[in-house]
Amino acid sequence: MSGSRKHLPQEIIRAKRDGRALAEEEIAHFIDWLAAGRVSEGQAAAFAMAVFFRGMSTAERVALTRAMTASGTVLAWDLPGPVLDKHSTGGVGDTVSLVLAPAVAACGGYVPMISGRGLGHTGGTLDKMDAIPGYISQPDLETFRRVVREAGCAIIGQTAELAPADRRLYAIRDVTGTVESLDLLTSSILSKKLAAGLHGLAMDVKFGSGAFMRDIDGGRELAQAIVHVARGAGLATTALLTDMHEPLASAAGNAVEVAYALDHLTGRRREPRFHAVTVELAAEMLLLGRLAATVEDARAQIEASLSSGRAAETFGRMVAALGGPRDLLDDPKCHLKAAPIVAAIHAERAGVVQEIATRELGLAVVAKGGGRTRPEDAIDHAVGLTEMAAVGERVDGERPLAIAHARLQGDLDIAAAMLRRAYRLGEEPVSPRPVIVERIA
């Protein structure tokens, strides 16, 4: 096979389809063409599916990550503190970024958080930020740099300049059933983070019924892959393995999760499981940035940033600097869109929640228009679920499974049926599961 023919997109797809390890130059060629628009949607989908079924070696993962990073601008920072970030593999009710980024910034870190849109049944941080009226979630690089420097953090989506190849492949994965590919997931996460010019990265790798990795072994494998590839690329990274057998927060949706995060930042309401994961990930970031000598000191700093209101003030500055309302923290209901139908969804019988098919709760939000089934789909930011019952909690005629926020009665009926199927009830008491299971470094 001639050199030119070997590097045709269809030949690279065929090679991976047949189980051959791709050379670094083959991967680089394919990703260059992907970023330049010379690879069709069908070819990108075929490549993703071939990788999903055939897998990649560590060398291929590193090559794919480097190629995706190099497909656009790689940022360099000149700031008086460390540049740090956190990334989650996604789950239902995972609103941690909105609280963590300003908390770390209030402790002296700088957090240029490049987030993605929703994938499958999980909500995307970028979609949540888009629920804030006026907020510019995809600013130009100059604005991004300015806001990080002045506010300490900026939560944005990928700009056209940063890892453009990943942006195309990310959207393809969402609608082709390849979200769970460990190889594609690792390269997608790390290409964006390497392009952001970080000094340290804390990973939240989730497993369970609401995560892409359903069992702990799969979660551990992904965490180890990310840490290994990241450190090989020169990025100091640690990972926490966290439980997603139930929603992390009691809210799922876009505007409702923003409201939940604002309640947490201001101290109006703080749920223990969500708080524990947020504090522990933020503490890891302070350790990576050498802003704390011990994990105890790091946790204390984050707790102080929240209790003092400094984290909330930082979030408010970030939102205002990116075009959002200056009084969002004080009066969120005035700014966040509300669904026209709000109704309690009760179980068909009383009982104690034994377990939750958490993925179904995320899909119930998608079914109401709160997520996408195609990349071009618009999102209804107002719909979602709040007050979702937790494992071990008793539901009855007074305590519903959740409060549903819907646009149409038909959507509400579909979501209610999905919700009732997702909850398994019984009479036995249930001990709470630990939410943070393991640390991988």
C-alpha positions, 0 to 999 in steps of 0.5 A: 500500500502506498503512503498516500493510500495508507493515510486515506480516512477510509483506509485508517477506518478499515485498519482499525475496524480489522483490529490493527493498531494505528501508527501515530502518523495515521492517527495524526492524519485522521485528526488533522482531516477531521479538524479541517472538515475533510472527514465526513460525518459518516467517516467520523462515526465509523472511526468512533465505532471502530475504536469502540469495538476494537479498542486502542493501546496506550500508545494509540491513546497518547497519540490520539490525545496529542493529535486532538490537543494539537488540532488547535491553540494550546494556551499558555498563562502568566498568572500569579497562581497555579492553573487548575481544573477538574473534570467529571465523567458525568452523571445525573445531578452532577452540578459540582463544577459550578460550586467547585470552580469559584471555591478553588479560585477563592483559595488562590487557584485559577480555573479555566474550565472548558466544559462540554454539552450533555452526553447521553443521559447526563447533563452538560456543564455548558448547557447549565451555564447556557441556562443563565440569561446573557451568559456568554458560554463560548467567548473568544480567547481574549475574553476567556483569558481576561475573565480567568485573570480577573475573576479567578475562574471561567466556565466556558465551552470549547472555542473554535481555537481549542481542540477543534477535532475533539469538538466534532468527535464529541458531538458524534459520540453523543448520537452514535452510542460510542460515549462509553468508549474508554479510549475516546473518553480519555482522549476527549477529556485530556485534549481539552485539558492539555489545550487549556494549559493546566498545571494540575487536573482532578478527575471525578470518575463515576461508576454505577447505574447513572454513570457511563461506567456501570461497575467499579472495575470499569471506573477504576480502569478509566481512572487509571487510563486517564491518570496514566495518559495525563501524567505521560503528557506532563499533566499532574493528575489525580482521580477520585472514584465516586459512586453514581448509583443514585443522583449526586444532587437532588436536581437534574436539568439545566436551570434547576441545577443552576438554582441548586448550585446557587443554593449551595454556594450561598448556604441556603441548602447543602446536601451532604453527598454533593458537598462531600464530593465537591470539597474532596475534588477541590481539595485535590486541586489545591494539593496539585497546585501546592496551595495546601500542604496537607489534605486536611488543610486543603479541605479546611480552605475550601470549607472556609471559602464556602462558609465565608461567602467568598466562593459565591462572590467569585461565582457572581463576578464570573457570571457578570464578567461573561455577560450574565446578570449581576444579581443572579445570586440574590434573585435566581428566580427572577432570571432562570426560566421556569417550566409552565408545568410543575407537578409532584410525581408519586410512587404507586405505593409507599415504601423505602427506596431500595435502589434507583436505575439512575440512568432512567432519571437522566433519560426522563429529563432528556425525554422532556427536552432537557437533553439531546438525541441529535447534535443539532437539537435545541435544549429546553433549559427550564425542564427537569427534576427536583427533590428526587428521593434518595436511596434509603428515603421513604416515599408515600402520599406526602413525599413524592419520588420527585418534582417534575418540571415540564413544558407539555402534559404529554412530556410530564406523563412520559417522565412520570412513567419513567420515574416510577420504573426507575425507583425500586421500593421495599420495606427494608432499611437501606444503609447509605453507600460511601460516595467517595470510594477510592483515590487514584494517583 
